[in-house]
Amino acid sequence: MNTDTLDRIEQRAIFALRTGTPFSAIRLGDGEGRLLAWPGRITRPELDNRLCYWFGHADLTDLEALMLKVDLMRAMFGADVVGCYQGEERNRWWREAATRVALLRTYKPEVMLAGNDLHRELWASGGLDRIIAEASRVVLVTCRDVCDRFQERYGQAPDWIVVPEEAHASGQINDHWQLYQGGYKTAIVKRIKPGVLTLVGAGVLGKVYCHAVKMAGGVALDIGSIFDGWAGRLDTRSYLGRKGGWRL
């Protein structure tokens, strides 16, 4: 992603915080690509593999899987920035996500296109620090307890909304889907007001939470594995172990 695009995204987020304007930036990976391709371009067993990656189980009914897909599409359509892989080297599900974003932008050309590494580039460039500095209040939606380190770095104590760790990282089944069905999104939205910055790392459901935050008037950034780096969990992504400077 070029520097100009990154700067524009940073400035849009800062403007949204200063003016109380709703804003969301999300990213799509190959998992989201698989979900978006189902049922027409992927089999249910292939989708189940990804559901197990997220939740540790795949006992969602077909209707529930479709509901998840619709919620993801709603988050895409409502976002101000959508990041996705732009290239030909990775598997077809990364490219599936990019194809869906390209289609979205034919209907909503004002949606900014970013790379799927937007979160990493914002962190490396200092852009995330500058965005956080503009926020009068910050909410963290993550499984990682980084509140003390966050307060030390930024001088403010964040609100922490705990979500279950993804199954692929924890090695255990989680209840994130059940919590989501039970109204977890509503519980998050109750913490949000215009101008509040919400940093989200919650897998596929994190995209949906970003949209809910925007609909509640807040500013949401999907920063995903940045939380792992902040917490020193460098084993969850290969790139975290290749570069220093991730911890808060």
Secondary structure by P-SEA (a helix, b strand, c coil): ccaaaaaaaaaaaaaaaaacccbbbbbbcaaaaaaaaccccccaaaaaaaaaaccccccccaaaaaaaaaaaaaaaaaccbbbbbccccccaaaaaaaaaaaaaaaacccbbbbccaaaaaaaaaaaaaaaaaaccbbbbbccccaaaaaaaaccbbbbbbbbcccccccccccaaaaaaaacaaaaaaaaccccbbbbbccccaaaaaaaaaaaabbbbbcccaaaaaaaccccccaaaaacccccc
